Amino acid sequence: MIPSSPRRTWTFLLLSSLAFFMPDFVVPVAWEKQSTYLLLSSLYQGALVIAGFWYGPAICRALVVKEVIAGPLRQTLDRAVAELGRSDGHAQVNELPLTLAEYPIPFIVTTGLLPGRTQVFLSSALAERIGNNGLRFLLARALAHGEWSQRLAALLPVLALTVMLTQTPASFNEWLELALCLVGWLVMHWFFELRADRQAARIMGFGAQEGLHEMLRATGSPLGWLSAQPPIRWRLRMVRGD
């Protein structure tokens, strides 16, 4: 989901929580330990995850309070997309479905389940604070995140953890398995984030390294090294093609 107004955000959180926990509210307590119920519960929550990705663009559009469709900022964005199209030589870049949302917090989200049906949502705060090279690099990464491998890398870990966590881990071994799964997710996440950096550099061409620096300055996480993003030196190597 993307940041939105308090009313829309709470509405989304309440509805999604209700959908996820509905089986626990309606089934008898005696069923909760039965293998058939556990299987059906896992299938139900897995289906909800897939539906969330499928309807992600529609959900994000509903969360957008005000879309910027004209003005200098929108023109800057369209010009950056056009420049990417010329550097990459593919019409696909020029057709990047991009929504510019008026919002005071910087964010960019690529949402959707299938390539060709993904959409990108960018906040006006991020578009305003980033330079031209950084904006082009940011959009090139968003385009890379719309590919099959990237969509699967976003979906499968969430799907696996959702199916696994139908019950709270009850033993040390179960907690250890969960921790190992999270470490595996982090390794996979880093791999695909670095791959997106490399693809963005290829799409953008000249200025990619400066674009990465501008993007990091504009989107830097306050968590520092605790961020889930790969180390900066690794990202620079991918952009340089080392």
N, C-alpha and C positions, 0 to 999 in steps of 0.2 A: 504494500500500500504506500501511498505518498502522504506527506503532511497535508492537513486540511483544516477547516474550521473546527472548533471544539465540538459543535453539534454533529457535524458529519462524521468526525472521527469516532466519537462515542457511539453513534448509531451503527457504524461499521463494526466496531469492536463488540458491541452487545449482540448484534445479529450473527456475526461469525462465531462467537463463543457459544451462543445458543445452539447453532447448527452443530458444532463439534461435540457438545456435551448433552445433546438431546437424548441419545440412547440411555445415558445414565439416569435421566429424569423419569423415563417412561417404563423401563423394564424392571421386573421384580429383582430384589437383591439376590435371591437364590440363583438367578441366571448368570450372575456376573463371573462366576468361576467355571462355568461350563465351556468346554472347548468350542462348541458350535457358536455360542454367543461371542466368544473372543475372536473367532475367525470372521464372523459377520461384522463385528465392530471394527476390526482392522480394515476390511474391505470398504466399509462405509466411510471411514475417515480418509482412507487412500483416495476414494472417489471425490471426496470434498477437496483434497489437495489438488487433484487434477482439474477439477472444476474451477478452483481458485486461479490456477494458471490460465486456463482457457478463457475465463471471463475477466482476467486481470485488466486488460485495456478498458473494458466497460466500467469496472469498479473504479479505476483511477480517474476516468473521465467524470464519473459521478462525484468524486472527491474534489475535483478542481472547482474552486469557488468562482474564479474569474480567469478566463483565458485571454492572453494578449494576442490579438489577431492583426494589429496594425501598429504603426509607429516606428521610431528609430531602432528600438531594440529588436523588434521582429524583423526589420530589414537587415540588421546586422546578422541575425541568425540565418536568414535565407541566403545572404551573401556567403556566409561560411559554408553552408551546405553546397552551394553552387561551386565554390572553389574546390571542395573535396571531390565533387563530380569531375571537374577538369583534371585534377591530379591523378585520380584513380582510373578515369576513362570508362566508368560503368554508369549506366543510367540509374542503376539501383540506388546509388548514393544520393542522387537528386530526388529520389522518391522516398527518402527517409520520412516516415510518418512521425512528425514531431509536434508536440503540444507545448506551448510556452505558457506556463501558469504564473499568474501574479502572486508571489509569495515571498515573505521576508527572510526565509531560511533557505540556504543553498541546497539543492538536491537535483539529482538526475536519476531516472529509473527507466530501464528497458523492461517492458512487461509483455506477457503473452506466452502461449505454449508452443506454437508452430512458427518456423521461419516464414517470412512473408506476411505474417499476421501480427507481428510484434509492433508495439508502438513505444515511442520514447516521450517521457514527460520531463521537462526541464523547468526549473524555477527562475523567475526574473532576477532574483537576488544573485544566483550563480552566473547567469548570463551577463549581468552588469559588472561583476567584480573580476571577470576573467578576461585576459587579452585575446587577440585574434588567433594566435597560434594555439593557445590553450583551449579555446573554444573549438577549433577545428579538430584538435586531438581528442577532446571530450566526445565530439560527435562521431569521430571515426571509431572510438571504442564502443560507443552505443551501437553503431552499425555492426561491429564484430560480435557484440553480445546477442545479436539477433540470429546467429547461425545455429545449425542443428546441434553441434557439439556443446555450445554454450547454453542453449536452452535445456538440454538434457542434464548438464552439470548443475543447473539451477534447480531443476525439478527433482531429480532422483534422490539427492541427499535428504531433502525435505520429506519426500514420500517415504523413504526408508525409515527415517527417525519417527515419523508419525505412526507408521505401522508398528514399529518396535515399542513405542511408548504408550501402548494402550493401557499398560499397567505400570505403576511406579516400581523401579527396581527394588527388589526385596532382599538382596544378598550382596556381599562384597563382589562376587564374580560378575553379577549382573551390572553393578556400577562400573566395574573394570571394563566390561564389554562396551558399555556406553561411552566411557572415556576414550577407548581405542577407536570407536566409531567417529567420535568428534575430532580426534587427531587425524584420522583418515580423511574426514571432510575438509579439514584445514589444508592438508597437503594437496588435495584435489582442487580446492578453491584457489590456492596460490598458483597452481599449474595453469589453470584456465585464465586467471587474471593476468599472469605474465604472457600467456598466449594472446590475450586481447591487446596488450601493449604492443607486442610484435606486429600483430595484424594492423593495428591503428597506425603504427609507424610506416608500414608498407602502403596503406591507403593514402596517408597524408604526404609522405615524401619529405621534401625539404622543410625544416623547422620542427620536426617531430620531437627532438630532444628538448628544445625550448618549450614546446607545447606541453610536454610532460611536466616540466618544472612549473609552468604557469598553472596547470591543472592541480598539481599538488598544493601550491600556495592557496588556491581558491577553495579547495575541498579538503584541506588537511584536517585529520581527525584529532580532536583534543585528547584522545587516549594515547597518542604517540605510539610507542612500540607495542602497546597492548591492542592496537588495531588489528583486525583480521586481514589487512592488506599485506602483500609481500614486502620485504625490505626494499627501501628505495634504491639501493645500489644494484639489486637484482633487476629492478624495473628499468633502470638506466641501461644496463647491459643488453636487455632485450630490445630496447628502442634503438640502440646503436648497432645491433646485430652482431654483437661479440660472440 
